[in-house]
Amino acid sequence: MEAVVSPLPNNVEALQALLAMATQRADEAEAALANARARETAAEAMIAHLKLQNAKLRREQYGASAERTERLLAQFELELEDLEADAAEDELAAEAAAAKTTTVVAFERKKPVRKPFPDHLPRERVVVSTPCSCPGCGSNRLSKLGEDVTETLEVIPRSWKVIQTVREKFACRDCEKITQPPAPFHVTPRGWAGPSFLAMLLFDKYGQHQPLHRQAERFASEGVPLSVSTLADQIGAACLALMPIYQLIEAHTLAAERLHGDDTTVPIMAKGKTITGRLWDYVRDDRPFGGNDPPSVVFYYSRDRRGDHPRRHLAAWTGILQADAYGGYNELYAPNRQPGPILEAGCFAHARRKFFELADVEGAARRKSRGEKAGTVYPIALEAVQKLDALFAIERGINGKSSAERLIVRQELSAPLMAELHEWLNAQFARISRNHDLAKAINYMLRRWDAFTRFLTDGRVCLSNNAAERSLRCVPLGRKAWLFCGSDRGAQRAAVAYSLIQTCRLNDVDPQAWLADVLARIADHPVSRINELLPWNWQAARVALAA
């Protein structure tokens, strides 16, 4: 049986119609495919956005877990950047494909709501010229009904300038004495850098983690070539000029009745290799128990992690120290210590972290899906995390209240949970091998039970040491950019700069604006009124002037 073949049209019009129909179907298929691709990438971008928001909310709720949480957030943010770019590209492709057809509607991506532009930014009003007559009837009797404003964010490239300070010389015709006004102040003797430039240099290096060689490359691309050694001279001179402020912040911090303490590594260049030094921070923050004193942080540098360093830092201090279980603090807690004993307050975040790692259900599933060896998930560890989370939930409800109010709630709600937790930990510890990771996590709390129950008798004590970890986070972030400090003195300068910048951040002060103003004023400022330049006093003065 012969196949029946449809005869081809024998006229040009029919062929053109078929071609147009085929082209239309191809365009519709292309538009549908582009819409599907745009819909898929938009969904991926929204999922990444929600993951990032969830991670940030969890960090705010439970506190940051040092570098691990920061790396996770950085990964989410990088993933979101690429997915948002992909989604925007595919959305435009879908619009272009849909424009070729009349039956397919372009996919419109649902984007996260963008915040309005800040009010403090200057507005440049550009009015589009309107017709002088009605385009419909030609009448020139037009009346304004209103206007629509479209805001476009634009940037003006950074501008540089050289300030020439002219000091004229005069000679007396009677006594022939020459007079001339004094030279303007520079942080560096015979210097050339203005305070705003120095503030930018310091903040970019220690606040934005930009090494000097990268700053020098950026300056050169803007037409201002400056060598790294020249910039380093200015950093050293600026830190020296700011030492009086650092010493005042140190005195204010160590006047606290309760401190948070922590330390982290910092690589130091030494004879062709790097050694591991330490940066220590001590944070004063009375806001959790309703204190009125401004928060502050002081950093110190040491070549190693020997216990005599914190003993030297806190030689004249007594009070409550919230820190991890580092053995170098033990002599500080001795009852016969002079000038008095320091009371240890345990960090529940450290204790919880040990159990959380053993109860990381999501992490185990993730490793298993990648074909890696999935660690064992221990029900005991999961239960311990839940018991500790119940204590943190109580603390969130009393954060910012007075010490007395916090103590009442803790005695009523937290004390029974702590008694139950102590009994449960002892029971589990008796059932587990002493060499098991779970036993080590349990013993970490049991051996320091007095320190962990300190918050039940003193409303000033916090449940965690996250305040010190948050202030110290600038160091691991910086390590990724500048890799190591060039010398011990360089690390000491970093400790000074971190103290100033992180104290500004604790007080919601713009560090760069504060540095610029202080560097401009510190030379002529009376020593008896140097307290006025402290970040919290500086901010209060600016608010008073603006009122």
Buried (B, 14 or more C-beta within 10 A) or exposed (E): EEEEEEEEEEEEEEEEEEEEEEEBEEBBEBBBEBBEBBBEBBBBBBEBBEBBEEBBEBBEEBBBBBBEBBEBBEEBEEBBEEBBEBBBEBBEBBBEBBEBBEEBEBBEBEBEEEEEEEEEEEEEEEEEEEEEEEEEEEEEEEEEEEEEEEEEEEEEEEEEEEEEEEEEEEEEEEEEEEEEEEEEBBBBEEBEBBBBBBBBBBBBBBBBBBBBEBBBEEBEEEEEEBEBEEBBBBBBBBBEBBEBBBBBBBEBBBEBBBBBBBBBEBBBBBEEEBBEBBBBBBBBBBBBBBBEBBBBBBBBBBBEBEBEBBBEBBEEBBBBBBBBBEEBBEEBBEEEBEEEBBBBBBBBBBBBBBBBBBBBEEBBEEBEEEEEEBBEBBEBBBBBBEBBBBBBEBBEEBEEBBBEBBBEBBEEBBEEBBEEBBEBBEEBBEEBEEEBBBBEBBBBBEEBBEBBBBBBEBBBBBBBBBBBBBBBBBBBEBBEEBEBBBEBEBBBBBBBBBBBBBBBBBBEBBBBBBBBBBBBBBEEBEEEEBEBBBBBBBBBEBEEEEE
